[in-house]
Amino acid sequence: MKQVKQYKKRIKRKFSKECESKFIELVENGQSFKAAAAKLGCSRATEKRYRDEHKQYRESVAQAKLMQIESVESVLYDLCVISKNITAIIFYLKTNKPENIYQS
């Protein structure tokens, strides 16, 4: 006799105003959008749909993501200057070419 697998129904909650600040905090602290949404009990698609519908929230998430990137850049810079990590130096120089810097 075949055994039928029973799947638990995953209850996803709606993304709401109360979730906004927690999601932004998680992103600022290095969580991916998918991981942050999962910690709040909703799917990545639900959060994305909410973000598309709320301009102010969308701008806050973009700012949080920028802070996350700046934090990583700071660590990378420290690896280059303080630790003299050759791989980090090469990566930093390749991604910060003068033609890339002056395009903005």
ROPAVEX-662583 format. One record per residue: residue in one letter; x, y, z of N, C-alpha, C in turn. Coordinates in Angstrom, 3 decimals. Layout:
N
+-----+----------+----------+----------+----------+----------+----------+----------+----------+----------+
: res :    neast :   nnorth :      nup :   caeast :  canorth :     caup :    ceast :   cnorth :      cup :
+-----+----------+----------+----------+----------+----------+----------+----------+----------+----------+
:   a :        X :        Y :        Z :        X :        Y :        Z :        X :        Y :        Z :
...
+-----+----------+----------+----------+----------+----------+----------+----------+----------+----------+
END
This chain:
104
+-----+----------+----------+----------+----------+----------+----------+----------+----------+----------+
: res :    neast :   nnorth :      nup :   caeast :  canorth :     caup :    ceast :   cnorth :      cup :
+-----+----------+----------+----------+----------+----------+----------+----------+----------+----------+
:   m :    0.837 :   -1.173 :    0.000 :    0.000 :    0.000 :    0.000 :    0.892 :    1.250 :    0.000 :
:   k :    0.571 :    2.218 :   -0.862 :    1.349 :    3.452 :   -0.922 :    1.025 :    4.342 :    0.265 :
:   q :    2.079 :    4.939 :    0.730 :    1.887 :    5.861 :    1.850 :    1.756 :    7.277 :    1.282 :
:   v :    0.737 :    7.954 :    1.676 :    0.483 :    9.312 :    1.200 :    1.077 :   10.287 :    2.196 :
:   k :    1.879 :   11.197 :    1.653 :    2.486 :   12.199 :    2.530 :    1.449 :   13.248 :    2.891 :
:   q :    1.470 :   13.602 :    4.131 :    0.596 :   14.662 :    4.616 :    1.426 :   15.937 :    4.722 :
:   y :    0.979 :   16.976 :    4.099 :    1.676 :   18.248 :    4.156 :    0.970 :   19.180 :    5.123 :
:   k :    1.765 :   19.830 :    5.917 :    1.188 :   20.832 :    6.805 :    0.844 :   22.054 :    5.979 :
:   k :   -0.290 :   22.578 :    6.217 :   -0.677 :   23.801 :    5.531 :    0.057 :   24.964 :    6.187 :
:   r :    0.859 :   25.635 :    5.387 :    1.608 :   26.765 :    5.913 :    0.706 :   27.991 :    5.939 :
:   i :    0.577 :   28.536 :    7.085 :   -0.258 :   29.717 :    7.230 :    0.631 :   30.940 :    7.031 :
:   k :    0.324 :   31.670 :    6.006 :    1.061 :   32.896 :    5.723 :    0.202 :   34.068 :    6.153 :
:   r :    0.837 :   35.002 :    6.790 :    0.048 :   36.157 :    7.203 :    0.248 :   37.290 :    6.216 :
:   k :   -0.678 :   38.180 :    6.241 :   -0.624 :   39.343 :    5.376 :    0.443 :   40.300 :    5.881 :
:   f :    1.109 :   40.956 :    4.949 :    2.083 :   41.967 :    5.318 :    1.297 :   43.222 :    5.674 :
:   s :    1.613 :   43.808 :    6.807 :    0.830 :   44.953 :    7.268 :    1.736 :   46.090 :    7.710 :
:   k :    1.123 :   47.163 :    8.083 :    1.839 :   48.347 :    8.567 :    2.742 :   47.991 :    9.744 :
:   e :    2.286 :   47.082 :   10.596 :    3.068 :   46.687 :   11.767 :    4.358 :   45.959 :   11.379 :
:   c :    4.349 :   45.320 :   10.228 :    5.523 :   44.559 :    9.773 :    6.612 :   45.449 :    9.183 :
:   e :    6.235 :   46.642 :    8.742 :    7.175 :   47.509 :    8.033 :    8.475 :   47.751 :    8.789 :
:   s :    8.388 :   48.249 :   10.004 :    9.597 :   48.621 :   10.739 :   10.461 :   47.401 :   11.057 :
:   k :    9.838 :   46.286 :   11.372 :   10.592 :   45.059 :   11.660 :   11.313 :   44.566 :   10.408 :
:   f :   10.632 :   44.612 :    9.266 :   11.244 :   44.184 :    8.007 :   12.451 :   45.063 :    7.680 :
:   i :   12.279 :   46.363 :    7.814 :   13.368 :   47.301 :    7.528 :   14.539 :   47.051 :    8.462 :
:   e :   14.267 :   46.814 :    9.722 :   15.329 :   46.526 :   10.696 :   16.090 :   45.249 :   10.308 :
:   l :   15.362 :   44.219 :    9.901 :   16.000 :   42.966 :    9.508 :   16.898 :   43.158 :    8.289 :
:   v :   16.430 :   43.932 :    7.317 :   17.228 :   44.195 :    6.115 :   18.471 :   45.001 :    6.472 :
:   e :   18.316 :   46.012 :    7.306 :   19.473 :   46.812 :    7.733 :   20.521 :   45.946 :    8.422 :
:   n :   20.077 :   44.898 :    9.115 :   20.986 :   44.023 :    9.850 :   21.504 :   42.861 :    9.009 :
:   g :   21.301 :   42.930 :    7.700 :   21.919 :   41.963 :    6.806 :   21.053 :   40.834 :    6.305 :
:   q :   19.790 :   40.795 :    6.667 :   18.911 :   39.732 :    6.185 :   18.528 :   39.989 :    4.729 :
:   s :   18.380 :   38.929 :    3.963 :   17.856 :   39.063 :    2.600 :   16.369 :   39.371 :    2.698 :
:   f :   15.786 :   39.845 :    1.601 :   14.357 :   40.131 :    1.605 :   13.560 :   38.859 :    1.893 :
:   k :   13.976 :   37.747 :    1.307 :   13.264 :   36.482 :    1.507 :   13.329 :   36.037 :    2.968 :
:   a :   14.512 :   36.113 :    3.566 :   14.666 :   35.690 :    4.962 :   13.888 :   36.606 :    5.905 :
:   a :   13.924 :   37.908 :    5.639 :   13.201 :   38.859 :    6.488 :   11.696 :   38.611 :    6.411 :
:   a :   11.184 :   38.377 :    5.204 :    9.750 :   38.103 :    5.043 :    9.374 :   36.815 :    5.770 :
:   a :   10.217 :   35.791 :    5.648 :    9.932 :   34.516 :    6.312 :    9.903 :   34.680 :    7.828 :
:   k :   10.792 :   35.486 :    8.373 :   10.796 :   35.716 :    9.821 :    9.529 :   36.408 :   10.291 :
:   l :    8.913 :   37.162 :    9.388 :    7.664 :   37.845 :    9.737 :    6.436 :   36.992 :    9.421 :
:   g :    6.667 :   35.816 :    8.853 :    5.564 :   34.902 :    8.598 :    4.818 :   35.140 :    7.309 :
:   c :    5.451 :   35.804 :    6.356 :    4.804 :   35.998 :    5.061 :    5.781 :   35.621 :    3.954 :
:   s :    5.300 :   35.561 :    2.748 :    6.167 :   35.189 :    1.640 :    6.861 :   36.416 :    1.080 :
:   r :    7.908 :   36.170 :    0.323 :    8.651 :   37.241 :   -0.345 :    7.735 :   37.981 :   -1.320 :
:   a :    6.887 :   37.235 :   -2.012 :    5.970 :   37.838 :   -2.980 :    4.964 :   38.760 :   -2.295 :
:   t :    4.504 :   38.372 :   -1.113 :    3.562 :   39.208 :   -0.371 :    4.203 :   40.535 :    0.016 :
:   e :    5.444 :   40.466 :    0.509 :    6.154 :   41.701 :    0.881 :    6.398 :   42.558 :   -0.345 :
:   k :    6.781 :   41.947 :   -1.455 :    7.050 :   42.700 :   -2.689 :    5.789 :   43.401 :   -3.179 :
:   r :    4.673 :   42.700 :   -3.143 :    3.401 :   43.294 :   -3.562 :    3.063 :   44.498 :   -2.675 :
:   y :    3.267 :   44.336 :   -1.362 :    3.012 :   45.432 :   -0.420 :    3.934 :   46.614 :   -0.740 :
:   r :    5.206 :   46.322 :   -1.020 :    6.180 :   47.379 :   -1.319 :    5.797 :   48.125 :   -2.596 :
:   d :    5.323 :   47.398 :   -3.593 :    4.912 :   48.026 :   -4.853 :    3.725 :   48.967 :   -4.662 :
:   e :    2.912 :   48.692 :   -3.660 :    1.699 :   49.484 :   -3.425 :    1.898 :   50.655 :   -2.461 :
:   h :    3.042 :   50.712 :   -1.764 :    3.271 :   51.742 :   -0.749 :    4.597 :   52.460 :   -1.008 :
:   k :    4.509 :   53.642 :   -1.585 :    5.698 :   54.377 :   -2.021 :    6.644 :   54.709 :   -0.862 :
:   q :    6.130 :   55.226 :    0.221 :    6.973 :   55.625 :    1.347 :    7.720 :   54.411 :    1.917 :
:   y :    7.016 :   53.294 :    2.027 :    7.639 :   52.061 :    2.509 :    8.719 :   51.602 :    1.526 :
:   r :    8.428 :   51.671 :    0.234 :    9.390 :   51.285 :   -0.798 :   10.680 :   52.092 :   -0.668 :
:   e :   10.544 :   53.386 :   -0.422 :   11.719 :   54.246 :   -0.253 :   12.496 :   53.889 :    1.015 :
:   s :   11.790 :   53.531 :    2.075 :   12.443 :   53.128 :    3.324 :   13.216 :   51.827 :    3.152 :
:   v :   12.641 :   50.895 :    2.403 :   13.331 :   49.626 :    2.144 :   14.578 :   49.873 :    1.291 :
:   a :   14.471 :   50.740 :    0.309 :   15.630 :   51.064 :   -0.531 :   16.741 :   51.684 :    0.315 :
:   q :   16.373 :   52.542 :    1.239 :   17.355 :   53.157 :    2.139 :   17.998 :   52.104 :    3.042 :
:   a :   17.210 :   51.167 :    3.538 :   17.740 :   50.093 :    4.386 :   18.711 :   49.219 :    3.604 :
:   k :   18.372 :   48.918 :    2.353 :   19.252 :   48.111 :    1.504 :   20.555 :   48.857 :    1.241 :
:   l :   20.462 :   50.158 :    1.040 :   21.655 :   50.978 :    0.838 :   22.550 :   50.957 :    2.074 :
:   m :   21.953 :   51.019 :    3.252 :   22.725 :   50.940 :    4.495 :   23.417 :   49.586 :    4.616 :
:   q :   22.726 :   48.530 :    4.189 :   23.299 :   47.186 :    4.211 :   24.524 :   47.127 :    3.288 :
:   i :   24.400 :   47.672 :    2.108 :   25.510 :   47.672 :    1.145 :   26.676 :   48.503 :    1.667 :
:   e :   26.387 :   49.661 :    2.249 :   27.451 :   50.505 :    2.793 :   28.196 :   49.805 :    3.927 :
:   s :   27.484 :   49.026 :    4.714 :   28.116 :   48.272 :    5.790 :   29.095 :   47.245 :    5.225 :
:   v :   28.686 :   46.554 :    4.183 :   29.562 :   45.567 :    3.548 :   30.757 :   46.257 :    2.896 :
:   e :   30.514 :   47.397 :    2.259 :   31.615 :   48.151 :    1.650 :   32.639 :   48.568 :    2.695 :
:   s :   32.168 :   48.929 :    3.855 :   33.063 :   49.340 :    4.938 :   33.955 :   48.174 :    5.370 :
:   v :   33.373 :   47.006 :    5.505 :   34.143 :   45.824 :    5.880 :   35.142 :   45.483 :    4.777 :
:   l :   34.698 :   45.569 :    3.535 :   35.592 :   45.298 :    2.408 :   36.768 :   46.275 :    2.409 :
:   y :   36.485 :   47.536 :    2.645 :   37.547 :   48.539 :    2.686 :   38.547 :   48.236 :    3.812 :
:   d :   38.028 :   47.843 :    4.967 :   38.907 :   47.475 :    6.081 :   39.786 :   46.276 :    5.716 :
:   l :   39.209 :   45.305 :    5.008 :   39.997 :   44.156 :    4.568 :   41.137 :   44.595 :    3.644 :
:   c :   40.856 :   45.584 :    2.818 :   41.873 :   46.088 :    1.884 :   42.968 :   46.865 :    2.607 :
:   v :   42.574 :   47.792 :    3.430 :   43.518 :   48.727 :    4.031 :   44.196 :   48.155 :    5.283 :
:   i :   43.421 :   47.614 :    6.179 :   43.974 :   47.152 :    7.449 :   44.593 :   45.758 :    7.316 :
:   s :   43.812 :   44.829 :    6.740 :   44.281 :   43.446 :    6.650 :   45.170 :   43.190 :    5.435 :
:   k :   45.134 :   44.112 :    4.490 :   45.895 :   43.979 :    3.252 :   45.589 :   42.648 :    2.550 :
:   n :   44.311 :   42.297 :    2.511 :   43.832 :   41.083 :    1.861 :   43.874 :   41.310 :    0.354 :
:   i :   44.734 :   40.578 :   -0.338 :   44.955 :   40.786 :   -1.765 :   43.672 :   40.548 :   -2.572 :
:   t :   42.935 :   39.507 :   -2.258 :   41.694 :   39.223 :   -2.984 :   40.709 :   40.369 :   -2.821 :
:   a :   40.592 :   40.892 :   -1.614 :   39.688 :   42.019 :   -1.361 :   40.150 :   43.258 :   -2.118 :
:   i :   41.454 :   43.479 :   -2.161 :   41.994 :   44.639 :   -2.887 :   41.660 :   44.538 :   -4.371 :
:   i :   41.888 :   43.366 :   -4.956 :   41.596 :   43.171 :   -6.379 :   40.115 :   43.395 :   -6.649 :
:   f :   39.257 :   42.820 :   -5.812 :   37.818 :   42.991 :   -5.986 :   37.435 :   44.461 :   -5.871 :
:   y :   37.957 :   45.130 :   -4.873 :   37.634 :   46.542 :   -4.660 :   38.036 :   47.387 :   -5.867 :
:   l :   39.244 :   47.148 :   -6.366 :   39.716 :   47.934 :   -7.510 :   38.920 :   47.633 :   -8.772 :
:   k :   38.567 :   46.389 :   -8.991 :   37.782 :   46.039 :  -10.184 :   36.389 :   46.642 :  -10.154 :
:   t :   35.803 :   46.726 :   -8.989 :   34.436 :   47.245 :   -8.895 :   34.380 :   48.754 :   -8.689 :
:   n :   35.518 :   49.377 :   -8.476 :   35.556 :   50.828 :   -8.269 :   36.490 :   51.497 :   -9.267 :
:   k :   36.398 :   51.086 :  -10.526 :   37.208 :   51.680 :  -11.581 :   36.796 :   53.137 :  -11.751 :
:   p :   37.753 :   53.991 :  -12.107 :   37.420 :   55.415 :  -12.291 :   36.278 :   55.644 :  -13.275 :
:   e :   36.204 :   54.871 :  -14.365 :   35.109 :   55.081 :  -15.330 :   33.762 :   54.760 :  -14.706 :
:   n :   33.714 :   53.873 :  -13.713 :   32.463 :   53.583 :  -13.008 :   32.128 :   54.695 :  -12.015 :
:   i :   33.151 :   55.214 :  -11.367 :   32.944 :   56.236 :  -10.330 :   32.428 :   57.542 :  -10.944 :
:   y :   32.994 :   57.929 :  -12.058 :   32.656 :   59.230 :  -12.635 :   31.394 :   59.217 :  -13.486 :
:   q :   30.752 :   58.074 :  -13.622 :   29.507 :   57.994 :  -14.391 :   28.313 :   58.508 :  -13.615 :
:   s :   28.420 :   58.612 :  -12.308 :   27.246 :   59.022 :  -11.534 :   27.028 :   60.502 :  -11.523 :
+-----+----------+----------+----------+----------+----------+----------+----------+----------+----------+
END
